[in-house]
């Protein structure tokens, strides 16, 4: 029986998840912890289905997703152009880099209380926190990516009459794309970490972070676990459907990054060297 | 096609350890549709001179004119082929790479793809039009680079050791291809190489440069009829003559054998 690489990958991912689930279930069933604190998977599953089918969890997930996307897209709109400018213009780099270096190590959640004072409870705070969390991975990876663009591409494009605009869109962006995509991936992960935390502190009534925090008050561990499962599911779907696909149709197809050993193409070429 | 005039061109590099005279008072006239090879040992300034003609570098003094127009930067009257295979854009197919210059000129998509395909056919790669560079061999990538440099119809083609990183057999085939392409297009070609046999095979005239500082030592016309036979007595004699001019620069007296091997099989 020969399965396609795609199918084999899915099967393998399934095995990993099943093993983790089995481990959790063993602990939950063992009686070492109170069942109300460590609910069994069937109980979490029933809660998950109930909350999904009456729509509440979907709405919470929707609110969280909207906040993530707004903050994430805002971070891309600022981070990618700024990262490119930093790599192209020394003056911008000199101005932005010290600021970024000082702001980067501050956990986004540490800003939540400050932002609540400034903007009040609600969406503004969560979106800004997501933006803050997603900005730096986007910025730094774009900056690095542009600096790794082969100067020969710029020279060749220049010789063929490319102006600044064409260089930007047709050489620098695709040339830096392996790094930019990595930056977006990291930024998206940071966005989720930030949004859930921010919702716990700053959201009112809607959002997965709020659900988790609210469930704690009533000792609803199964609701908490169900919400975590939804976050994990969304993350997994995005990785597979959005970032994985983006990578496959761009940098993998262009040979700018290589797939893991299983897919590697046989003909390896010596690295080109300049005498 | 345009002629190239190089008048008393010098270039001094400033490096942390002082200034280096890369090109010293070079003067050359290259006729329209002439195939000129520049040979010389590493560090003789031959690539620097090519980069000056390409407009990637600005001369410290002197002047370069192409078709009577002074060179002030890179321009679409020149096509450039580099040594490094990585010069192609990995995110574009062979066709997309070749069409790039036409795209910059504002030629319509349909038109530029037709022209690009014609140029891929010129280097016999029309079957690989839709392949990405990482699926092509080194020799094929260099052929795409040649097609790309020609597609927007520059009058001058500048080539900087385009086949130095290829194996000997592929290089021979590439040289035959370049000779064919030149015959078909009649571009003015400036071709930098350190391979004497390659220069004799391709050139109408060979310029020998010497290092420290980079100077034009001598110009040697190659009058052999084309297509040239690299095994003929006359061809080998030309090679010997050139090596003699190079030899005094490249080896100590009494070691002529090393010089020949070193120069013909770099």
Interface residues (C-beta under 8 A of the other chain):
Chain A: X150 X152 X153 X155 X156 X157 X158 X159 X160 X161 X162 X163 X166 X170 X171 X174 X175 X177 X250 X253 X254 X255 X256 X265 X267 X269 X272 X273 X274 X275
Chain B: X42 X54 X56 X74 X75 X76 X78 X79 X80 X82 X83 X84 X85 X86 X87 X89 X90 X91 X100 X101 X103 X104 X105 X132 X133 X134 X135 X137 X138 X148 X149 X152 X161 X164 X165
